[in-house]
Amino acid sequence: MNTQDLIKIEDDYFINTFTRQPIVLDHGEGVKVWDIDGNEYLDMFAGIAVNCLGHNHPKLVKAIQDQAEKLIHISSIYYNEPALIYAKRLIEMTSFDRIFYANSGAEANEGAIKLAVKYTGKSEIISTVDSFHGRTIMTLAATGHEEYHEPFKAVMPKGFINVEYNNIDAIKEAITENTAAILIEPVQGEGGVNVPDKEYFQEIEKLCKEKGIVLIVDEVQTGFGRCGTLFAHELYGIKPDIMTMAKGIGGGVPMGGILATEEVASAFVPGDHGTTFGGGPLVCAAANAVLDAFEEENVLDNVNEVGQYFIDELKKLDKDVIADVRGVGLMVGLELTKPGAEYVDKLREAGFLINCTSGNVLRFVPPLTITKEEIDEFVKALDENL
Ligand SMILES: Cc1ncc(COP(=O)(O)O)c(C=O)c1O
C-alpha cells in the first residue's frame, strides 16, 4: 500500500488523538530512519526521547531476539531472571533502594503519587506550571496545562496544585499541613526545555526534609543519560525519595519504573499496587542490554561532549527568528520568535525529524549515540531552513 492509502486507514479507523507527520516509517539504523518510499531522515527526535541507542542497535536487537525465543511474558506472579538482575544493577547505580516496574511514564507517575499518599497519609500534590506528567486522570491533574484539564474537569481529582517552575517562593506558598509530595521534572521537556537553577532543586530537597514531604522527581524524559548523567537530578546533588522513569529505559520497548528509598517504599504492601505486564522478561532483557551498551560504549561521555558541541554550534546561528538556545546534554531547545510548526515541516522535507513543543520551541532529543558529524549535518540544515 502507498503512503496515502496507509494514512487513510488511520483517518477511517483510529480514535482521533494525534497530529502525526505525514510519513510512514519503515526501518532505521543508528540515527537514521527511512520511510516506506525510501526517503532517508536524520532522527533528531528519537521517538520522543526514547531510542537512546538509536535504531537497530545490534546488542539491543540481539537481547530482544534471544529473550523472545525463551520467554516473552509470564505476569508479575512469577519471578524472571532479567527483571531481578536488572533491579540489582540499576539500584546499585543510584541512591534508591527499591524498584517497581511499570509500562509507561504516566503509569510510573500514577504509582509514585499513590506511594507518596500512602506513605504520608496526606492528600495534596504540588507540581509545576508547564510540567508534563502523563495523560491518565491523576497525572493529567499533576500536569501544569489548564487547557489539558478543561474537558475532564468533572472527573479531575482534587488536591493537585500547579505552581510556577524555578520559583522556590511559589512552592513555599503552596505547601500546607496536608502536602504529601512535590512532583517535578529536573528539566521541563514538553514545557519547552526549561532548565532550572541548581539551587532551586537543592532548596526543594531541604524543604521536603524539613516538612516531611516526599520529593518525587519525574525523570521520564530526563533520565537514562539524556542530560549527561544517568539521571538528571544527580546534576543538582540531591537525593529524592522517589524517582519515576520510562522512555529511554528499554531503548524503545515500552517500559517504565518507580525507584524509591527503603523508608518510603515500605508504605506499600501486597495489593496496594500492581501490573500485568510490568517487569516482564522481554523488556527487562532489553533494559539490561541498554545498561550494557551504556557501560561498554561510553554513552554518557558522548552525551556530554556532543551535547555541548551541539549547543555551541546552535549559538553560532545568526537568525532573527531565534529567541534562545538552551538545554542540558542532548535535551536541547531552540526557542523561536514565532510558531515552530512550519519549520518541522520544512526540515522533514529536507530529511530531518524534529519536534516543536510549547508552540515555539524546537525540541531536539536525538539518540544519545549521535556524532558531531551528524550534528554538523543537522545544524547546516537548520541554518538553511530557519
Ligand atoms: C516528564 C514526563 N513525564 C511523563 C510522561 C508520560 O510518559 P508516557 O507517555 O510514557 O506515559 C512524559 C511523556 O512525554 C514526560 O515527558
The ligand as an SDF file (V2000), in Angstrom:
LIG
                    3D

 16 16  0  0  0  0  0  0  0  0999 V2000
    8.3880   14.1670   32.0480 C   0  0  0  0  0  0  0  0  0  0  0  0
    7.3610   13.2020   31.5370 C   0  0  0  0  0  0  0  0  0  0  0  0
    6.6140   12.5190   32.4040 N   0  0  0  0  0  0  0  0  0  0  0  0
    5.6880   11.6330   31.9950 C   0  0  0  0  0  0  0  0  0  0  0  0
    5.4440   11.4210   30.6580 C   0  0  0  0  0  0  0  0  0  0  0  0
    4.4050   10.4350   30.2170 C   0  0  0  0  0  0  0  0  0  0  0  0
    5.0300    9.2920   29.7330 O   0  0  0  0  0  0  0  0  0  0  0  0
    4.2050    8.2250   28.8450 P   0  0  0  0  0  0  0  0  0  0  0  0
    3.8480    8.8970   27.5780 O   0  0  0  0  0  0  0  0  0  0  0  0
    5.1660    7.0830   28.6850 O   0  0  0  0  0  0  0  0  0  0  0  0
    3.0120    7.8480   29.6580 O   0  0  0  0  0  0  0  0  0  0  0  0
    6.1990   12.1370   29.7010 C   0  0  0  0  0  0  0  0  0  0  0  0
    5.9530   11.9410   28.2660 C   0  0  0  0  0  0  0  0  0  0  0  0
    6.3480   12.6930   27.4240 O   0  0  0  0  0  0  0  0  0  0  0  0
    7.1780   13.0490   30.1570 C   0  0  0  0  0  0  0  0  0  0  0  0
    7.9250   13.7450   29.2940 O   0  0  0  0  0  0  0  0  0  0  0  0
  1  2  1  0
  2  3  1  0
  2 15  2  0
  3  4  2  0
  4  5  1  0
  5  6  1  0
  5 12  2  0
  6  7  1  0
  7  8  1  0
  8  9  2  0
  8 10  1  0
  8 11  1  0
 12 13  1  0
 12 15  1  0
 13 14  2  0
 15 16  1  0
M  END
$$$$
